[in-house]
Amino acid sequence: MSDRLQQTRAHIVASAASLPERYYPQRRLADTIAEFITTNKLRFPVDLIHQLFENVRIAGRYFEFPVEGFCVPPPIADSAVLAIEACVRHSEANVRRILSETGLRARDVSMLASVTLTPAVPSIDARLMNRIAFRTDIRRLPLAGLGCMAGVAGITRVADYLDGHPDEAALLISCELSSGLWQGSVQADLRQMIGRLDQEPHLHSEIVMAIVTAALFGDGSGALLMVGRDHALAKCSAVRIVDSRSNWVPDTEHIMGLDYVDAGMRNILRPEVKTFVAEALGDVISPMLATHQLEASEIGHWTLHPGGPRIMDAAEMAFDLSTTMMRPSREALTDVGNISSATVLYMLDRILRGERPPAETPGLIVAMGPGFSQEAALAVWN
């Protein structure tokens, strides 16, 4: 290991994650979309819907919101209120678990960072402060608009802070509820686009994308406790953050994100994303490895956000990753789907509570998101 890897910007000490109680097998969710198409006499092949759901290689997903009323969804405003409440509730449970397991007091936390796609003003972290007795002068860092890569971005931004405040502690929380889009947005979007398909055949690709994203994203939450190198809990470190990098690909904002349309919100994940993955990941990872005199082959563990099968396939090929290296990502996708920013936090919790990589193993924590952007953290497992 190079001398530079002995340096530490921050430590990840503890984690927690939670999933909603509702679980739907992928076939059940595909049937729900197909039933909606049939009930509303929309002209779109049902067999294609099932094929698209199978292609994402997910066994099932956890949903905060039920799909049983999919054909007659509630008002979006009602769902928005419930989504905010659920995010605060899941975040509270995760934070309380971390504080209980570490013995840390809430008032000893100096920064509270939050990442989510759930629109909330005041932010989720502000609402959480009414339930947990944090200091009123705590530094808050709500990060919005970063999508799937926000979990890694949160880790790196908190590490930046702790590098300059090495005796302090910080919490990072994330909660994503993609099933909220199943409460009216998906239905209205499909109805409008399929209804115009005969006159506007180019909409076929948009409909396919809408179905693929409906097949891919699930719900979940996670939290991390991070401390500076001089904090008392640093001796309990599970992972050391050594370095980080960010990257942005110009003129690609149209290929990934959330668009506001007449139907509500539309999840955007266009097929051309996979054509940018190899070069974009190289641009964010390679310079960082070069700084520390490391080759990609020396990275012993990858925590790679599972954006989707094709994105993972592209990353696997670009860095010649083994089946073992890809296992955490592929298993997470199969088990829970893509839970956006919370996915990496959920993966880290699974690793920390399961079989950890051997001590002193260099690792990468990587995610991609709208922009098209990338975040990467170079870590060392303890």
N, C-alpha and C positions, 0 to 999 in steps of 0.2 A: 504494500500500500504506500502511495506517495506521501511525503511529509505534509502536503497541502490537505490531505484528507484527515489529518489529525486535528485540523482547525474545526471549530464548531460555531455556527451562528445561532442555533437553537436546538432544543431537545423536544421530541414528542414523548410525553410521559405516559399518557393514558388516553383511552378512547371509549366511546359508547356509540351504539347504533340501534335504531328501532325501525320496525316495519309495521304498517297498518295490519289490523286483524284480518281484513278481507283478502282472500287469495283466490285468484281465478286462473285455472289452466288456460293455456293459450288457445286451445280449441274452443273453450267457452266464450272467450272474447271475440274470436273470429265469427262464431255463430251469432253473437250480438250484432255485429256490423252487418252480417249477411241478412239477418232478420229485419233489420231496419231498411235495408235496400229493398227487400221483397215487400214488406208491409207498405212502404211508400210508393210501390210500383215504379221504382227507378230502374232505368235500363243500364245495368252494369253487371258483368258476369260474376256470379257468386263464387264459382270455382277459383277465379283469379284472386278473390279476397282471401280464401283459405290458403292458396299457394303463397301469397305475400306474407301471411302470418307465419307460415312454416319456414320461409326463407330466412327469417331473422334468428332462428335457432334458439328460441326461448321456450322453456317448459311452461312457465306461468309467471304471473306478476301479482304484487300486492297493491291494492287500491284503497285509498281512503274513502272514496265515494263509491256507492253501489252502482252497478250497471243494469240492475233489474228494471229500472225505469227509463232505459235508454231511448225508447221510442217516444216518450213524453217527458223530456227533461225539465227540471225545475228552472226558475229564472236564474240567469247568470249572477245577478247581484246576490241572491241567497247563497249560491255556491261560493262566491268570493269571500263572504263573511265567514263561512264554515272553514274555508281553506286557511285563512289567517289564524283562526282559533286552533285548528289542528296543528299548524306549524309551531305555534307557541307551546302547545301541549307536548308535542314530541320533543321539542328542544328542551323544555323544562325537565322532562324525564331523563334525557341524555345527560344534561348538565348535573342534575342531582346524583345520578349514578357515578359520574366521574368524581364529584366532590366527596361522595361517601367512600368510594374505593381508595382515594388518595389521602383522605383526611384534610384536604385543603379547605379553607373557609372561603365563602364567596367574596367577602370583603378583602381577601388577599389577592384577588385577580385584578390586574391593572388594565387589561384590554379585553374587550368582548367584540369579536369579529363575527359577522354573519353573512352567509351567501344563500340566495334563493331567487327563484323566478316568480315567486308569489308577490304580486303588487301589494305593498303595505306601507302606509304612511300614518302614524309613526312606524318605523321599521320593526321587524320581528325582534331584534335584540332589545329595542326600547320597551316593547311590550313585555318581554321576558323579565326585565328589571322590576316590574311590578309584582312578580311572583317569587323572585329570588333576591335575597338581600345583598346585592352588589353595592359597592360604594357609589354614591351619587356623582362622584367626579371620575368614574371609570372612563377610560378612552374607548369609544365605540367606533367600529369600522364596518358599516354595512356596505357590501359590494354588490352592485346590480349590473345586469346586462352582460355578464360573462358566460352565462349558460353552463354547458357541461364542464368547462375548464375552471369554473369558479372555485371548486374544492381545492385544486392544486394552487390556484392563484391565492386563495386564502392562506394556505400553508406558507407560501413564499412571502406574502406581505407581512404575516405575523412574525415570520423568521427575521425579516428586515427590522421590524420594531425591536424584537428581543435582542438582536445583535447589538443594538445601541442602548438597550436597557437590560443588561445581562443578569440582574438579580430579580427580575420580575416574572410574573406568570400571566398567561393569556389563554383565553378559550376561543375556539373556532366552532361555530355551529352551522349546520346546513339542514334544510328540509325542503324536499321537492314533491309536489303533488300533481303529477301530470294527468292523473285521472280527472282533475278539474276540467280539462278540455273535453272530457266525455259528458259533461253536464250541459251541453248545448252547442258549443263551438263546433265540434266534429260533425254533429248531426246537420246543423245549418249549412256548414261548408260543403259537405257531400251533397246535400239536397240541391244547393244552388249550382254547383259545378256540373253535376250529372244532368241536371235539368237543361243546361246550356250545351251539353256535349255534342248533340247532333249539329248544331249551328257553329260550334267552336271546337272542332276535333282536337286542337292543340291542348285542350284542357285534360286530355287523357293522362298525360304525364303528371299533371298537378294532382289529379285524383289518386293516381298510384302513390305519389309521394305522401298524400294525406293518409292513405291507408297504411303505408309502411311506418310512418311515425306513430300512428295509432297502435301498430303492432309492436313497437319497439320500447316505448317509454313507460316506466312504472313509478311507483311512489316509495319514498324511504327517507330516512334522516340519519345524521351522524354528527359526532362532536369529537373534538380533540383538545386535550390539555397540553399546551406547549410552555416551556420555561426557558429562561436564559441560562447560559453556561455557569453562572455563579449562584443560581437558585438552589435551595436546599434539596429540591426534588430532582435536580439534574442527575443525581446518583441513581435514580430509578429509571433513567432514560431507556426507552425501547428503540428509538431511532434518533440519530443525530442528523440535522440538516446542515450540509456543508456549503452548498452553493445553489444558485438558481438562475434560470434564464427565461426570457420571454421572447416571443416571435409573433409577427403579424404579416400576413400575405396581402399585399395591396389589391384592391378592387375585387374582393371575394365576399363582401358582406351579404351578397344575395344567395349564397349556397348553404348557409346555416343560420338558424335563429328563430325568432318568433315574429310573425307579421300580424298587424291589425287589419282585419278585413271586415266586411259588413256582417259576417256571421259571428264575429268575436275575435278569436286569436287562432292563427294557423301555424302549426309547427313546421319549420322549414329544415329539411335535410336532403339536399339534392344529390343525385348519384355522382356528380363530378367531384364531390368531396374527396373520393378515394384517389383521384388523380393528383391531388396536392399533398397527400399524406406523407409519402416518402421524403420528398424534398423539404417540406415544412418541418417535419420532425428532425431531419438532419440539421436544418438551420438552427433549431433551438437546442439540440443535444450535443452535436459535434463540437462546437466551440467551447462548451463547458467541460467536456471530457478532455479536450486538448489542454485547457488551462491546468488540469490536474494530472496531465501525462497519463491518461487512461485511454484504452481502446474499448470499443463497445463490447468486445468479447470478454472483457474483464468485469463487466457488470453482472453480479451474481443474482440479482433479483429485480424484476420489473413489476411495478404497480402501475399498469397502463389502463387508463379509463376505457372501458369497453363501449365505444361509441356505436358499434354495430359490426356485424360479421365482416363486411367488406373493408371497413376501416381497420379492423384488427388484422385481417389478412394482409393488407398493404404494409402495416407496421411490421408484421412478422417477416415478410419478404425483405423489407428495406434493411433490417438489422440482423437478418439471418437468425431469428430467435427460435429456440427449441420449443418443443411441446411443453416442457416443464416451465420454461419462462412465461409462456402464454397461459398456463393453467389458471392462475388467479383471475385473470380477465375473462377467460372463456367460461369459467365456472360461475362467476358473478353474473354474467349476461344470461346464462342458462337459468340460473336460480331466481333472479329478481328483475331481469331486464336492465335497460339503461335508466338509472334514476338521477340523471343529470349531475349537478354538482355534488350531490351526496354520495355518488357511487364510490369515489376514491376513499372517502371517509369510511364508508361501509366496508370496503375491501380491507383497509388498514385495521379496522376493528376485528374482522375475521382472522387476519394474520396474527395480530397481537394476542388474541384469545385462543389461537390454535398453535400450529407448529411454525415457529419463527425461523427465518434464515439464520445460518450460523453467525456467531459474533464476528464483527469486523467485515461483514459482507457488504461491498459497495452496491448500492441500489439506485434506481431511478423511479421517481413518482411523476407521471406524465399524463397530461390531458389536452384535448383540443376543444375549441369552442368557436362561437360566432366571431366573425371578423374577416377572414378565417384566421384564428389565433391559436397559439400553443403556449403552454406553461410546463416547465420541467424543474424538478428539484433533485439535486444530487444528494443522496443520503448514505449513511453508514448504519447498518443494523448492529445493535449491541447484544 
